[in-house]
Amino acid sequence: MVSSVELDAHHHPKGIPRRFWVLFLASLGILISYADRSNMAVAIVAIAKEYDYSKQQQGLILSAFFFGYIMTQILGGAMADRYGAKPVLAIGAFAWTLLTLLTPLASQQGYLWMVFIRIGLGLGEGVAFPSAHALIGVWTPPGERSKAVAMLTTFSYLGAVIALPVSSSLVVSSWGWRSIFWLFGSLGLLWSIAWHVFGASEPESCRGITEQEIRYIRDQQQLDGQGEDTNHVLDHVQVSGFVEPESDSEMEDQSHDSIQSQPTYQALTTERQSDEIRHGVEPLRKSSEELDTPPTVDHTPSKWTSFRNRVRSRAVITARGSKPSTPFCAAFGFFIMQSWTPTFYLEYFGVDVGKIGYFSGLSSGYLGDKAVHSWNWTTLSVRRTSQVVGSLSIATALILAVAIARSAYGAMALITAGMALNGFTMIGASAYQHDICPQYAGFIFALGNSAGTIPGIIGVLLAGVLVDKDGHTLWGLIWSMVAVFYCIGCTSFVLLSTNKKIHT
């Protein structure tokens, strides 16, 4: 392998690690996917004018995306965890890029063809986020997961940020609204080529990576696997079984089976290391030759079948109980905002949609890891606090946007600030699956995101019906409903989230 990085005294690679470039490239793919889904929010205004679509028809076209999106979430996450994120993400990108390019042609065939194209676009993009989270679970050390999830989510927001003003400019240009889909479809083709050349499902299959970086990633992941909870302090425990034992006898049975079936790894401190070795305990750190097989991902059918069959167990229900409700509530608001915000500014304030955009930042991801490693916060405390800050900020901003804002600029400032603070949810519920079960992060993320797609269908359709009845006064009702859902999701996450790991 090409030696591009060195290790410092703590075995941390110096320079820009290869894992950063792989995750950066995957995040660019997510950016393009979000741009492809978001550009319709602007294009639909011109399309509806050209083909005389009602608000309810516009709502069906916008929500049709989520009919397809919900169908491939779990499948995409499961396939990415089992076969690797690279091929799954590549197939999804090819599908959504092709359908983006075909959108102008579909519009000429009739209203239903537009609905079918949007459903197909959702089918392709449904695998994107689960695949990317599976990639994070395999590629990142525990101390970098908040930043990785933050980068991924930020790029998704940037996709919408870029799509809205660019699409608005193209709509009023001589090329017309059709050029929106030609442009973003072409970007998808270029990204697909880059992903085929430089993407990798796991460090061991990545070109140009060093053995030192692979060893660093795997050592850190093995250390994280020793804790029975997701706090930053490692506990001296043995990984055994998938369900937390309910009794001492069950724990003894699991320990006996585990000793016969797998090696025991201990979290060793410097002071105790020599004493542990004298007593026959196998040291944690392995040689680079033994690290060729990633310990965090097991693609064997028996391992996957075991996880799939036991996913309904008490441990999963306890650990994941908060997660489906959280994206369900948050997505109700996010998808309505993504689909209808340009129309809100256009009809409520009479503003050109080309001035609309929202943003978020990577700083929240840095703060999350900083709180764990330097401020001595537990990981669960970071997740809960971040979710509260992010959810309540956007809920408050939406209510104020219709309650006190007297101009489009005032409303835009409030919503933009709310979306910026909402970025803290990147290191809240969005990163939770990497704490409880990183080796199946794609599948677990897909479970929650599938639940979150349901309000994407209901909410976008409902907003279309309300706007069709009264394009001005009912926006207060719409944003109030969104705010309530954000608060419900935030509360459920705080009450039901746990620091117990799911072991496989």
N, C-alpha and C positions, 0 to 999 in steps of 0.2 A: 504494500500500500504506500501511497505517496505521503511522506511526512510533512504535514503542513502546520502542525501545532506542536507545542512543547508542554510539558507538565511542570507545574510549580511544586512546592514542597508538600502541598496537600493533595497532589494528584489531580488537580483541576487543570484542564487544557487551557493554554494561553492562546491569544489571538482570537479570531472569529471562528468558532467551531462549525463543523459541517452540519450539525443538527440545526443550527440557526438558519442556514441557507435552505435546507429542506423544508422546515416549517414556514419560512418566509415565502417560498414558492407555493406551498399549499395554501397559505393565507391569500396570496394573489389570486389563486383559483376561486377561493371563497368570495373575494371581492368582485370578481367577474360574475359569479353566479348571482350575487345580490344585485348587481347592476342590471343583469338580464331580467330579474323578476321585478325590480323597482321601476324600470323605465316605462312600463305599461301605465303606471300611475300618472305620468305626464302625457304619454301618447294617447291614452284613452280619451282625453279631452278633444283632441283633433280627430281621432277615429270616430267618436260619437257624433261629432259635427258633420263629418263626411257621409256617414252611413245612417244618421238619424237614430242613434240608440238612446233609449230612455235611461234614467239613472238606475233602475232595477236591472236592465240589461248590462249596463256598465258594471254593476256590482257582481253579476254572475260571471262576467268575463274575468274580473279581478279575483274573485274567490275560487274560480275553477282551478287555478294553480294549486290550491291547497287540497283539492280532491286527489290530485296525483301525488302531491307531496307527502300525504299521510300514508300512502300505500307502500312506499319504498324506504321509510325511515328504519324500521326494525330490520328489514332484510339487508339494507345497506350496512348497518352497524354490525350485524352478525357476520356478514361476508367479509367485512374489513377486518374484524377481529380474527377470523379464521384463515383467510387467504392473504391478508395484507391490504393496506389502504391504497397502495399505488394502483393496482388494476381496477379496483372498485371506483375510485375517484376518476380514473381515466375514462371508464365507460360512461359514468354519469356526465362528465364534461362533454364528451362527444355527443350525447343525446341532447343536452340542453343547448349546446351551441348550434346543432343542426336545426332544432326547432325554432330557435331565435331567428336564424336566417330565413326560415320558411314563413315567419309570421306575416310579412307583407303579402305574400302569395295567398295565404289562408284568408286574409281579410276580403279578398276579391271573390272568394267562393261562398261567402255568406257568414251570418252571425254564428251559427253552430260550429263552423270550422274554427273560428277564433276560440270558442270554448274548448274544443278538442286540442288545439295547439297548446293552450295554457295548461290543460290537464297533463299533456305530455311533458311540458316544461317542468311541471312539478314532479313528475316521475323521475326525471333525470336529476333534478337538484335535491331530491329527497335523500340521496346517498352522500351528499357533499359534507355536511356537518358531522354526521356519525363517522365517516371515514377520517375526517380531519382530527376528531377527538381520539379515534383509535391510533392515529399516527402520533399524537401527543403522548398517549399512554406507553407507546413502545420507545419513543425517541428521547423523552425528557427525563432528567433526574428529578426527584421529588421537589427539590428546592427551586426548580425553574417552571413548575407547572402553572402557577398563577400567571406568570409573565407570558407563557405560551398561550394559555386560554385567552388572556387579555389581547394579545396580538391578533389571534384568530378572530375574536369577536369585533375588535376595532376595525379590522379590514372588511368585515361584513357591513359595518356601519358606513365605512368609507365608500363601499360599493354604491350604497344609496345616495351618499353625499355627492359622489361624482355623477351618478346617473341622472339625478334631478336637474341640475343646471345644464349639463351637456345636452340632455334630451330636450330641454326647453329651448336651447339655442338652435338645435336642429329642426324643431317643429316649425319655427318661424323662418327658417332659411329656405333657399330655393330648392333644396333637396327634399324637404318635407319630412313628415313623421316616419316614413319608411326607412330613411337613412339611419334612424336610431338603431334599428335592429340589424342593419347591415354593419354598422360600426362595431357594436358590442359583440355580434356574432364573429366578426373577424378577429377581435381580441381573444375570444375563446379559442379559436383555431390556433393562434400563435401560442397561447398558454399550453394547450394540449401537446404541442410539439416539445416545448420546454420541459413539461412534466414527464414526457416519455423518455427524454434524454437524461434529465438530472434528478428526477424523483426516485424515491426508494421507500419501500415499506418498513425496513428496519435497518439499523446501522450496519449490520454485517453484509448487507447487499448494496451498500452505497459506494459508488466510485469516489476515490480520492480521500476517504476517511482514514484516519490513523488508528492503529491498534490501541494507542493510549487513550483516545477519545472513547472508543468502544468500551475499554476497561473501566474508564471513569463512569460512563453511563450505567453499565451493568452493576458495578460495585454499589453505586448510590441507590439503585433500584432494589438490590438485595438487602441493603440496610433498611430501607423503608418497609420491606416485606416482613421484617421481624416484629413490628409493633402491632398490637391487637387493636389500637385505636389510631386516630389520625393526628395525634398531637406530635409536635416536633421533637419531643423527647422519646428516644427508643426504649422500649421495654424488653426485658429479657424473657421472651416467650418463644414458643415453637409454633410454626405454621402447621395446622392440621385441620382438615375438613373445611366444609363450607358454612355450616350453621354453628353459631355460638353454642357451646354445650350448656344444657339446662341443669345438669347435676354433676357431682363429682365423679360418679360412676361413668357417666357418658364421656367426661373429659378423659378418664383413664382409658376407656376403650378407644377413643380417638387417638390418644397418644401412643397406645400400643400398635394400632394399625399404621400410624404415621411412621413409627420407628422402623417397621418392616418394609415400608414402601418408598421412603424418600430419605435423603440425607438431612441431618440436623445442622442448621447454621445458627451461630450465636453472634449477638452483637457485642463485639469485644472492645473494651477500652484499652488504652495504652498500658495502664498499670496492671491490668489483669491478663493481658494477652499471653505472656509466657507461662503463667500458672495454668491457664486454660489448656494450652497445648500440652503441658506435662500430664494433664489428666485425660488426655485423649480426645479433646474436643476439636473438631475440624475447624481450622481458621476460616473466617468469612471470605477473605480476599482470595480469589482464584487466579491462576495464571491466564495469560491472554489466550493461550490455545484452548483452554477449557471454557472460555467465554464466547466461542464462536456461535453457540446456540443461545439465543436470547432467552433469559429466564422468565421474562414477563409475559411472553406470549407462547401458548402451547396450541399448535394447530391440529393436534391429533383428535380424531373423532371422539374417542372415549372421554377426553377432557371436556370437549365442547358439549357432548351429550350430557355429561354430569352437570355442567352449569345450566344448561337449558332445562333439564328435568327438575332441577332444584330451585329454579328462579322464583317459584311461588312460596318458598319456605319462609319461616318466620324472620330469618335474618334479612332477607331481601325486602320483605314487607316493612320491617322496622327501619332499615337503612334508606329505602327508597320511598317510604310513605310520603315524605314531603315533596319529593321531586316531581312526580306527575302533576300534582296540584299547582306547583309553582310555575312551570312553563305554561300550563293551561291558562292560568290567570294572567300571567305576563304577556303571553302571546295574543290574548284577546285585545290588549291595548296596542302592542307593537305592530301587529298585522293591520289593524285599522289605521294606525298612523302611517304605516308604510304605503297603504293603498289609497287613503283618502286625504292626507294632509295637503297635497297640492290643490285639491278641490275645495278644501276648507278655506285656504287663503284666497282662492279665486272668488268664491261665492260669498264668504263672510266679510272679507275686507276689500274685494275687488282688485286683488294684486296679481300681477303677472307671475305665473308659476316659475318662471326662470330665476326668481329671487329666493326660492325656497331651498333649504338644506338644513341638515342637522349633523352634528359631529360627536365624536367621543375620542378619548385619548388613551395612550398606553400607560399613563402614569399610575392608574389604579392597579395595574398588574405589578408594578414595582413596589407600590405601597403594601400590597398583600404579602409578598415574600419578605419584605423588610419587617413587617409586623411579626412574622413568625420567627425569623432568625435573629433579629436584633432587638426587638421590643418584647420578646418573651410572651407573645400572645399564642394561644393554642390555635391550631388550624381551624377548628370549628368556630371559635370566637371570631376569627377573621371572616369566615364565610357568612355567619349570621349578621355581623355588623355591616358588612358590605352590602348584603341583600336589603337590609333595612334602609340604609342611606340611599341606595340606588332606586328602590321602589317608591319610597315616600317622596323623593325629589321630583320624579316625573309625574306622580299623581298630583302633587301640589301645583306644579307648573301648568298642567292641563286645565285644572279648575280656574286658576288665576288668569289664564289666557282668554277665557270667555267672560270672566267675572269683572276684571278690572282693566284689561287691555283696551285702549281706545284707538289703537292703530295696528296695522299689520306688523310694523317694526317692533312694537311693544310685545305683541303676542309671539313673534318670532324669537325675540330675545328670551322670553320666559321658557318657551319650548326648547330652544337650543340649550339653555342652561340646564333644564331638566334632563335632557338627553345626555348632556355631558356628565352630570352626576349619576345618571342611570348606568353609566359605564362601570360603576362599582359592582354591579351585578355580575360583571365578567369574572370577578373573583369571589362571587357568592355562590348561588345555586348553579351557575354555569360551569364552575370548576369542581363541583361536589363529587361527581363520579370518579374523578382522579384520586380522591382521598380514600374512598371506600373500596374501590376495585379497579385500579388502573389498567390491569391486564384485559379487562372487558369494558373499557371506557366507551368504545364505540357503540356497543350493544346497549349499555345502560343509558347512555345519552339518548339513543334512539327511542327508548321506552318513554322517557320524559318528553322528548320533542314531538313524538307521535301524539301524546296527550295534548300537547300545546297546539297542534295543528287543527284540532276540532274547533276551537274558537276562531281560528283563522277563516274557517268556512262560515261559521255562524255569524261572527262579528262583522265581517266585511259585507255579507249579504244584508244583515240587519241595518248597518249604517247606510247602505244604498237605498233601502226602503224608507228610512227616516229622512234622508236628504231629498228623496224624490217627493215626499209629502211637503216638506218645507225646507228649502235650501239655506235658511238663515237662522231661525230661532231654535231649531232642534239640535244645533251643534253643542249647546250647553248640556243637553241630556246625554249626547253621545260621549263627550269627554268626561262627564261625571260617572257614567257607567265604567269607562276605562279606568278611572282613578280608583273606584271601588274594587275592581278586579285586581289591580296592582296591590292594594292593601291586603286583600284576602290571601293572595299568593305569598306575600311577604310574611304574614302571620303564620301561615301553615308551615313555611320552611323553618321559621324560628322554633316553633313548637315541636315539630316532628323530626327534624334533622338529628343525626346521631354521629358520634365519633367512632363507632365500631366498624372495623374493617370487615369486608366480605372476603374470606379466604377460599381458594379453590384448590 
